[in-house]
């Protein structure tokens, strides 16, 4: 994913969570113009988000937006063709069972969740979409 598009996506998600629930780990969202992203809870956010720790303290939690490549392969799958140097995944994927118990079922678990190409929530709070702009 081009750097400008990644920055736009992060800003859009940050704006969204100011008025709605944050996406859940394991949730998959197909973006307008591709790719699909999956939410992963960062295992050790204090290691990666030093400034956030300084501002909010060591009890912070973080979510990572992990994107599939142009063929739909994920960084944890054989054959992933992502950005140069790969795409580090900073936590464990949520299992299908964990996500089902939370009330969402990712696409890979047999049922698509989210607003599809429109955003996260399954209701009228679904207000943002990342366009195909690069």
Secondary structure, 3 states (H helix, E strand, C coil): CCHHHHHHHHHHHHHHHCCCCCCCCCCEEECCCCCEEEEEECCCHHHHCHHHHHHHCCCCCCEEEEECCCCCCCCCCCCCCCCCCCCCCCCCCCCHHHHHHHCCCCHHHCCCCCCHHHCCCCCCCCCCCCCCCC
